[in-house]
Amino acid sequence: MVANAGVGVHGINTARDVFRLPDLWQLHLYGYHASFAADGRWHDLRPGVVSLVPPGTTVEFRYRGRSEHLYVHFAMGGHRDPFVGDAGASLPILRELLLDAVAAFPTSPGRSAASVWAAVWRVSDLADASDAPRSPVVAAVVRRIEEHLAEPLVVAELARVAGVSHNQLTRLFHEHVGDTVVGYIASRRMARALHLLQASTLSVTAIAAAVGIPDLQAFNKACRKAFGASPRALRGR
Protein backbone atom coordinates (compact mmCIF):
# COMPACT_ATOMS: atom_id res chain seq x y z
CA MET A 1 0.00 0.00 0.00
CA VAL A 2 1.47 3.32 -1.09
CA ALA A 3 1.05 5.94 1.63
CA ASN A 4 2.68 8.79 -0.27
CA ALA A 5 4.76 9.41 -3.38
CA GLY A 6 6.30 12.54 -4.82
CA VAL A 7 9.37 14.66 -5.46
CA GLY A 8 11.08 15.59 -2.20
CA VAL A 9 12.80 18.99 -2.09
CA HIS A 10 15.27 19.47 0.76
CA GLY A 11 18.34 21.44 1.78
CA ILE A 12 16.69 24.86 1.45
CA ASN A 13 16.07 25.95 5.04
CA THR A 14 18.19 23.30 6.73
CA ALA A 15 21.29 21.35 5.80
CA ARG A 16 20.40 18.36 7.98
CA ASP A 17 17.36 16.12 8.47
CA VAL A 18 17.01 13.25 10.97
CA PHE A 19 13.79 11.22 11.12
CA ARG A 20 12.11 7.78 11.14
CA LEU A 21 9.03 6.31 9.50
CA PRO A 22 7.88 3.88 12.21
CA ASP A 23 5.53 1.86 10.00
CA LEU A 24 6.55 2.57 6.41
CA TRP A 25 9.29 1.65 3.97
CA GLN A 26 11.20 4.39 2.16
CA LEU A 27 12.29 4.10 -1.47
CA HIS A 28 14.37 7.04 -2.76
CA LEU A 29 16.03 7.75 -6.12
CA TYR A 30 18.52 10.59 -5.76
CA GLY A 31 19.47 13.41 -8.11
CA TYR A 32 22.07 15.20 -5.96
CA HIS A 33 25.26 14.85 -3.91
CA ALA A 34 24.87 14.48 -0.15
CA SER A 35 25.71 12.27 2.82
CA PHE A 36 23.17 9.75 4.10
CA ALA A 37 23.08 7.46 7.13
CA ALA A 38 20.72 4.57 7.89
CA ASP A 39 20.92 3.50 11.56
CA GLY A 40 24.31 5.21 11.82
CA ARG A 41 25.91 3.70 8.73
CA TRP A 42 27.02 6.45 6.34
CA HIS A 43 26.84 6.50 2.54
CA ASP A 44 27.71 9.03 -0.15
CA LEU A 45 24.75 10.00 -2.31
CA ARG A 46 25.08 11.10 -5.93
CA PRO A 47 22.74 11.22 -8.93
CA GLY A 48 21.63 7.70 -9.83
CA VAL A 49 21.89 6.23 -6.33
CA VAL A 50 18.83 4.44 -4.93
CA SER A 51 18.00 3.52 -1.33
CA LEU A 52 15.48 1.11 0.18
CA VAL A 53 15.00 1.48 3.93
CA PRO A 54 12.72 -0.66 6.15
CA PRO A 55 10.28 0.75 8.71
CA GLY A 56 11.64 2.03 12.01
CA THR A 57 15.09 2.90 10.64
CA THR A 58 16.57 6.23 11.74
CA VAL A 59 17.86 8.09 8.69
CA GLU A 60 20.00 11.22 8.52
CA PHE A 61 20.62 13.46 5.52
CA ARG A 62 23.34 16.10 5.23
CA TYR A 63 22.64 18.23 2.17
CA ARG A 64 24.90 20.44 0.08
CA GLY A 65 22.28 22.92 -1.08
CA ARG A 66 18.91 22.39 -2.76
CA SER A 67 18.36 18.63 -3.15
CA GLU A 68 15.57 16.81 -5.01
CA HIS A 69 14.74 13.11 -5.03
CA LEU A 70 11.90 10.85 -6.07
CA TYR A 71 10.42 9.11 -3.05
CA VAL A 72 7.75 6.58 -2.14
CA HIS A 73 6.60 5.70 1.38
CA PHE A 74 4.73 2.40 1.47
CA ALA A 75 3.57 -0.43 3.71
CA MET A 76 4.78 -3.95 2.93
CA GLY A 77 5.42 -7.15 4.84
CA GLY A 78 8.86 -8.63 5.35
CA HIS A 79 12.17 -7.11 6.35
CA ARG A 80 15.67 -6.59 5.00
CA ASP A 81 18.68 -4.49 5.96
CA PRO A 82 18.78 -0.97 4.49
CA PHE A 83 20.23 -0.89 0.98
CA VAL A 84 22.01 2.03 -0.68
CA GLY A 85 23.59 1.51 -4.09
CA ASP A 86 24.04 2.66 -7.65
CA ALA A 87 21.06 1.93 -9.88
CA GLY A 88 23.42 1.35 -12.81
CA ALA A 89 21.73 0.09 -15.97
CA SER A 90 18.40 -0.06 -14.11
CA LEU A 91 18.32 3.72 -13.63
CA PRO A 92 16.11 4.64 -16.64
CA ILE A 93 13.57 1.93 -15.79
CA LEU A 94 13.56 2.79 -12.09
CA ARG A 95 13.09 6.48 -12.86
CA GLU A 96 10.13 5.77 -15.14
CA LEU A 97 8.53 3.39 -12.62
CA LEU A 98 8.81 5.92 -9.81
CA LEU A 99 7.59 8.80 -11.98
CA ASP A 100 4.58 6.63 -12.92
CA ALA A 101 3.99 5.89 -9.23
CA VAL A 102 4.12 9.58 -8.35
CA ALA A 103 1.78 10.60 -11.20
CA ALA A 104 -0.75 7.83 -10.51
CA PHE A 105 -0.84 8.13 -6.72
CA PRO A 106 -3.50 10.86 -6.34
CA THR A 107 -6.11 9.25 -8.62
CA SER A 108 -5.11 5.61 -9.09
CA PRO A 109 -3.42 4.20 -5.97
CA GLY A 110 -3.61 0.65 -7.32
CA ARG A 111 -1.64 1.59 -10.43
CA SER A 112 0.82 3.51 -8.25
CA ALA A 113 1.31 0.43 -6.07
CA ALA A 114 1.94 -1.74 -9.14
CA SER A 115 4.72 0.59 -10.31
CA VAL A 116 6.25 0.65 -6.83
CA TRP A 117 6.13 -3.14 -6.61
CA ALA A 118 8.02 -3.43 -9.92
CA ALA A 119 10.56 -0.88 -8.70
CA VAL A 120 11.06 -2.72 -5.40
CA TRP A 121 11.87 -5.94 -7.28
CA ARG A 122 14.45 -4.04 -9.36
CA VAL A 123 16.07 -2.62 -6.23
CA SER A 124 15.96 -6.02 -4.54
CA ASP A 125 17.87 -7.48 -7.49
CA LEU A 126 20.49 -4.73 -7.11
CA ALA A 127 20.78 -5.47 -3.39
CA ASP A 128 21.11 -9.22 -3.91
CA ALA A 129 23.74 -8.70 -6.60
CA SER A 130 25.80 -6.54 -4.24
CA ASP A 131 25.65 -9.24 -1.56
CA ALA A 132 26.40 -12.22 -3.80
CA PRO A 133 27.28 -11.38 -7.41
CA ARG A 134 25.40 -13.51 -9.94
CA SER A 135 26.84 -14.65 -13.21
CA PRO A 136 25.73 -12.40 -16.09
CA VAL A 137 26.36 -15.37 -18.39
CA VAL A 138 23.88 -17.55 -16.52
CA ALA A 139 21.34 -14.72 -16.34
CA ALA A 140 21.59 -14.19 -20.11
CA VAL A 141 21.23 -17.91 -20.86
CA VAL A 142 18.26 -18.32 -18.50
CA ARG A 143 16.55 -15.38 -20.16
CA ARG A 144 17.17 -16.83 -23.63
CA ILE A 145 15.83 -20.22 -22.54
CA GLU A 146 12.64 -18.66 -21.14
CA GLU A 147 12.14 -16.59 -24.30
CA HIS A 148 12.65 -19.54 -26.65
CA LEU A 149 11.26 -22.49 -24.70
CA ALA A 150 9.06 -23.53 -27.63
CA GLU A 151 12.06 -23.75 -29.96
CA PRO A 152 14.96 -26.24 -30.23
CA LEU A 153 17.58 -25.35 -27.61
CA VAL A 154 21.14 -26.66 -27.91
CA VAL A 155 23.68 -26.13 -25.13
CA ALA A 156 26.52 -25.43 -27.56
CA GLU A 157 24.48 -22.71 -29.28
CA LEU A 158 23.47 -21.15 -25.94
CA ALA A 159 27.14 -21.08 -24.94
CA ARG A 160 28.10 -19.45 -28.25
CA VAL A 161 25.46 -16.73 -27.85
CA ALA A 162 26.65 -16.11 -24.26
CA GLY A 163 30.26 -15.88 -25.42
CA VAL A 164 31.64 -18.80 -23.39
CA SER A 165 32.65 -22.38 -24.05
CA HIS A 166 30.34 -25.35 -23.57
CA ASN A 167 32.34 -26.45 -20.52
CA GLN A 168 32.32 -22.94 -19.00
CA LEU A 169 28.56 -22.67 -19.35
CA THR A 170 28.05 -26.12 -17.85
CA ARG A 171 30.21 -25.22 -14.85
CA LEU A 172 28.65 -21.78 -14.30
CA PHE A 173 25.11 -23.13 -14.64
CA HIS A 174 25.67 -25.88 -12.12
CA GLU A 175 27.31 -23.39 -9.72
CA HIS A 176 24.55 -20.76 -9.90
CA VAL A 177 21.43 -22.78 -10.71
CA GLY A 178 22.25 -26.16 -9.19
CA ASP A 179 21.27 -28.06 -12.33
CA THR A 180 22.58 -28.84 -15.79
CA VAL A 181 21.47 -26.69 -18.71
CA VAL A 182 19.61 -29.66 -20.21
CA GLY A 183 17.99 -30.45 -16.87
CA TYR A 184 16.85 -26.85 -16.42
CA ILE A 185 15.35 -26.72 -19.90
CA ALA A 186 13.49 -29.99 -19.31
CA SER A 187 12.12 -28.87 -15.92
CA ARG A 188 10.94 -25.53 -17.28
CA ARG A 189 9.22 -27.22 -20.23
CA MET A 190 7.45 -29.64 -17.96
CA ALA A 191 6.40 -26.91 -15.52
CA ARG A 192 4.85 -24.93 -18.37
CA ALA A 193 3.24 -28.03 -19.81
CA LEU A 194 1.65 -28.94 -16.47
CA HIS A 195 0.27 -25.42 -16.11
CA LEU A 196 -1.26 -25.46 -19.61
CA LEU A 197 -2.67 -28.95 -19.15
CA GLN A 198 -4.40 -28.07 -15.90
CA ALA A 199 -5.29 -24.41 -16.40
CA SER A 200 -6.28 -24.26 -20.08
CA THR A 201 -8.36 -26.08 -22.65
CA LEU A 202 -5.58 -26.06 -25.24
CA SER A 203 -5.21 -29.38 -27.01
CA VAL A 204 -2.40 -31.70 -25.95
CA THR A 205 -0.93 -31.28 -29.43
CA ALA A 206 -0.83 -27.50 -29.06
CA ILE A 207 0.66 -27.70 -25.57
CA ALA A 208 3.38 -30.09 -26.70
CA ALA A 209 4.37 -27.67 -29.47
CA ALA A 210 4.19 -24.69 -27.08
CA VAL A 211 6.81 -26.22 -24.79
CA GLY A 212 9.19 -27.29 -27.52
CA ILE A 213 8.33 -31.03 -27.67
CA PRO A 214 6.08 -31.23 -30.77
CA ASP A 215 6.47 -35.02 -31.08
CA LEU A 216 3.50 -36.38 -29.13
CA GLN A 217 5.19 -39.65 -28.27
CA ALA A 218 8.21 -37.79 -26.86
CA PHE A 219 5.89 -35.40 -24.99
CA ASN A 220 3.96 -38.31 -23.48
CA LYS A 221 7.22 -39.93 -22.40
CA ALA A 222 8.50 -36.66 -20.88
CA CYS A 223 5.28 -36.21 -18.87
CA ARG A 224 5.42 -39.75 -17.56
CA LYS A 225 9.05 -39.29 -16.56
CA ALA A 226 8.42 -35.95 -14.82
CA PHE A 227 5.00 -36.59 -13.25
CA GLY A 228 4.36 -40.33 -13.49
CA ALA A 229 1.28 -39.84 -15.66
CA SER A 230 0.24 -39.21 -19.24
CA PRO A 231 -0.75 -35.71 -20.43
CA ARG A 232 -4.44 -36.69 -20.51
CA ALA A 233 -4.27 -38.13 -16.99
CA LEU A 234 -2.58 -34.95 -15.76
CA ARG A 235 -5.33 -32.89 -17.33
CA GLY A 236 -7.96 -34.89 -15.49
CA ARG A 237 -6.47 -34.25 -12.07
N, C-alpha and C positions, 0 to 999 in steps of 0.2 A: 504494500500500500504506500503510494507516494504521498507524503505529508506536505511537501513543498518543493518547488523547483524553480530556478531562475538564474540570473546573472548577479553574482555577489560583487559589490564594489566596496573596497576597503582601503585603508591607508590614507584617508583624507584628513580626518580629525584626530586620528590616533595611529601611532606606528606599531601598536602591539594589541593583540586580542588573545584572551585566554577564556575558554568556555568548554562545556560538555553538552552533549545531547543525551540525556539519561536513557531514552527509549528508542532512539532512532539511529540508523546508519547514516554516514555521510559519504557521498561520492563527489569528488571535486576534480575538475580538469582545469589546469592552471595556464594563465597567459602572461605571467610575470615572474620576476626574480624576487625571492624572499627566503626566509628561514622558517621552518615548520617543525614542530615537535608533537609527537603522539605518545602520551604517557612518559614524557621526559626524554624520548629518543629523537634526536635532531636530524633533519634532512634539509638539503638545499633544493628549493623550488626553482623551476625555470619553465619557460613556455614548452608545453608538450608533456609535462609531468602530470600523472594522475594519482589520486589517493583514494583508498577505500578504508574507512575507519568504522569499527563496530560501536554499538551503543555503549554509553558510560565511559568512553575514553576522553581524558582531558587533552585538549589540543591547544597549542600556542602558535600564533603567527607573529612574525616580526617583519613588517613591510618596509619597502624602500620607495615610498611614494604611492601614488594611486595604483591600485591593484584590482584587476577584474578576473573572476573565474566563473565557470559554469558549475552549478552545484545542484545536487538532489539530496533531500532528506527523506528517508523512507523506512518503513517497518518491514522486517523480514526475520524469519527464524534462523537458527544456526549461529555460529560464531567462528571467527578467525582472527589472527593477529592483524594489527593495522598493516596496510601495504602502501608504500610510496615508491613509484617507479616511472620510468620513461615509457610512454605509450608506444613509441617506435612506429612501426608500420601500421599499427591499429589506430593511430591518431585521427586520420580523416573519418574513419567509421565511427569512432567513439564521439568525435565532435558532432557528427550528424545525428547520432542516436540521442545525445544529450540535448541538442537543440530541438529535436522533435519532442522530447519529453517536456522541455520547458514550454514550447508553444502549445502542446496539447493539454497541459495540466489544468488550466482554468475551465475548459469546456468538455474535455474528454479524458478523465482520470484513468480510465481503463487503458486507453491507447498510450498515455504517458507511462503507465506502469509497464506496459509491454516493451517500450523502448528502454526503460531503465533496466528491466530484466535482461535484455540482450546486452546492454552495456556492462552489467555486472558479470555476466559470463565472460566477456572479453577481458575485463580486468582480472577476473579469477585465473584465466589462462596465463596472463602476464605474471601474476603472483606465483603460480605453480612453476612456471618456466624459470623464474628467478631462484626458486628453492631447489629445483632438481631439473636441470636443462634436459629437454627432450630432443630427440634426433629429428632435425628437419627433413632428413631423408625418409625416415619412417612416416612422418606426418604427410609428406607429399605422396608416398606410395599408398597409404591408407586412403587418402582423399581420392586418388585415381581409381583405386579398387571400388570405392563406394559409388563413384560417378559412372563406372563402366561395368557394373556387376552383371549386366545382361549380355555382355560381350565376352569373347574368348580372352582370358587373361593368362599370360605366360610370364613366369618369374624372370626369365632372362630379359624380356622386353621391359618389364617394370624396372629392373635394375638399370637398363640402358637409359630409360627416360629420367631416372633419378640421378644418373651420372655416377653410379658406383658399379662394382663388379657383382656378379651373382653371389659369390661367397660373402662379400661385405654386406649385401642386403640381407642375406640369410642370418648372418651373425647379429646385425643391428635389430632385425625384426624379432628375433628370439629374445634379445636383451630387453627391448622396450615393450614388446607386446606379450611375450611369454608363449608364443606359438610360431609355427612355421608360416611362411607366406601362403603356401598351398592350404594349410589347415585353417588359416584365417579366412581365406576366400570361401572355402567350403562351409565354414560355420556361418558366415554372413549370408551366403546363398540359402542355406537351410532356414535361418532365422526369418528371412524375408518370405521364403516359400510358406512356412508355417503361418505367418501372419496373413498372407493372401488366401491361403486355404481356409482359415477359420474366420476371417473377417470380411471376406468378399464372396461374390458369386461368380468370379472369373472362372473360366473353364480350367481344368487341370493342364490342358495343352498350353493355354495362354500363360499360366503361372510358370510352367516349366521354362518357357521361352523367356519370361520376364526375369528369371534368376540365372540365366545363362546356361541352362541344361535342357536344350530343346528336344533331345532324344528322350522320348517318354519312358523307355525301358531303363535308361541311365538315371532318369529323375526318380522313378519308382525305387530303384536300387538305393539311391542316395537317401531317400526318405526313410526307407527301412533301416538303413545303417545308422542314421542320425536319431530316429525317433521310435524305431521298432514297429512301424506300421506303414501301410501303403498311403499314398496321397488321399485316396477316397476315404479310407478309415480315419485319417487325421481330420478330414473335413467333417466327418460325422460326429466328432467328439464335442 
